[in-house]
Amino acid sequence: MDSWVVAMMLGVSIFLGAVALIAFMWAVKNGQFDDEEKFLNGAKFDGVDELNDAIKQERKREILKKSFESDKT
């Protein structure tokens, strides 16, 4: 491999790394990762009724998936 290829690959990787770092710093500065209430609200509003609804929806998905697979054959 020629030295110019290695230099080009090194330059491109440094450039892409710098772009990713700048994008990450911008996101942190603008509060993209600030979700302080997510876990609190999840625990606060996660009751028995919501869990039962989730189980019912999962069962419906399984039944529909099985019926769809049986229709294919």
C-alpha positions as a Markdown table, in Angstrom:
| # | Residue | x | y | z |
|---|---|---|---|---|
| 1 | Met | 0.0 | 0.0 | 0.0 |
| 2 | Asp | 1.4 | 3.4 | -0.9 |
| 3 | Ser | 2.0 | 6.0 | 1.7 |
| 4 | Trp | -0.5 | 8.4 | 0.2 |
| 5 | Val | -3.3 | 5.9 | 0.7 |
| 6 | Val | -2.4 | 5.5 | 4.3 |
| 7 | Ala | -2.3 | 9.3 | 4.7 |
| 8 | Met | -5.6 | 9.7 | 3.0 |
| 9 | Met | -7.3 | 7.0 | 5.2 |
| 10 | Leu | -5.8 | 8.6 | 8.3 |
| 11 | Gly | -7.0 | 12.1 | 7.3 |
| 12 | Val | -10.5 | 10.9 | 6.5 |
| 13 | Ser | -10.8 | 9.0 | 9.7 |
| 14 | Ile | -9.6 | 12.0 | 11.8 |
| 15 | Phe | -12.0 | 14.2 | 10.0 |
| 16 | Leu | -15.0 | 11.9 | 10.6 |
| 17 | Gly | -14.0 | 11.4 | 14.2 |
| 18 | Ala | -13.9 | 15.2 | 14.7 |
| 19 | Val | -17.3 | 15.6 | 13.0 |
| 20 | Ala | -18.7 | 12.9 | 15.3 |
| 21 | Leu | -17.2 | 14.5 | 18.4 |
| 22 | Ile | -18.5 | 18.0 | 17.4 |
| 23 | Ala | -22.0 | 16.5 | 16.8 |
| 24 | Phe | -21.9 | 14.8 | 20.2 |
| 25 | Met | -20.8 | 17.9 | 22.0 |
| 26 | Trp | -23.6 | 19.9 | 20.3 |
| 27 | Ala | -26.2 | 17.3 | 21.3 |
| 28 | Val | -25.0 | 17.4 | 24.9 |
| 29 | Lys | -25.0 | 21.2 | 24.9 |
| 30 | Asn | -28.6 | 21.4 | 23.5 |
| 31 | Gly | -29.9 | 18.9 | 26.0 |
| 32 | Gln | -30.5 | 15.9 | 23.8 |
| 33 | Phe | -29.6 | 13.5 | 26.5 |
| 34 | Asp | -31.4 | 15.2 | 29.4 |
| 35 | Asp | -34.3 | 13.0 | 30.3 |
| 36 | Glu | -34.4 | 13.3 | 34.1 |
| 37 | Glu | -38.1 | 12.4 | 34.4 |
| 38 | Lys | -38.2 | 9.3 | 32.2 |
| 39 | Phe | -37.4 | 6.7 | 34.8 |
| 40 | Leu | -39.5 | 8.4 | 37.5 |
| 41 | Asn | -42.6 | 8.7 | 35.2 |
| 42 | Gly | -42.1 | 5.1 | 34.1 |
| 43 | Ala | -42.2 | 3.9 | 37.7 |
| 44 | Lys | -45.0 | 6.3 | 38.6 |
| 45 | Phe | -47.4 | 5.5 | 35.8 |
| 46 | Asp | -46.7 | 1.8 | 35.4 |
| 47 | Gly | -49.5 | 0.1 | 37.1 |
| 48 | Val | -51.3 | -3.3 | 37.0 |
| 49 | Asp | -53.8 | -2.2 | 34.4 |
| 50 | Glu | -51.0 | -1.0 | 32.0 |
| 51 | Leu | -49.1 | -4.2 | 32.4 |
| 52 | Asn | -52.2 | -6.3 | 31.8 |
| 53 | Asp | -52.9 | -4.3 | 28.6 |
| 54 | Ala | -49.4 | -4.9 | 27.5 |
| 55 | Ile | -49.8 | -8.6 | 28.0 |
| 56 | Lys | -53.0 | -8.6 | 26.0 |
| 57 | Gln | -51.4 | -6.8 | 23.2 |
| 58 | Glu | -48.5 | -9.2 | 23.1 |
| 59 | Arg | -50.9 | -12.2 | 23.0 |
| 60 | Lys | -52.9 | -10.5 | 20.1 |
| 61 | Arg | -49.6 | -10.0 | 18.2 |
| 62 | Glu | -48.7 | -13.7 | 18.7 |
| 63 | Ile | -52.1 | -14.9 | 17.5 |
| 64 | Leu | -52.0 | -12.6 | 14.5 |
| 65 | Lys | -48.5 | -13.8 | 13.6 |
| 66 | Lys | -49.5 | -17.4 | 13.9 |
| 67 | Ser | -52.6 | -16.9 | 11.7 |
| 68 | Phe | -50.6 | -15.0 | 9.2 |
| 69 | Glu | -48.0 | -17.8 | 9.0 |
| 70 | Ser | -50.8 | -20.4 | 8.6 |
| 71 | Asp | -52.4 | -18.4 | 5.8 |
| 72 | Lys | -49.1 | -18.4 | 3.9 |
| 73 | Thr | -49.0 | -22.2 | 3.7 |
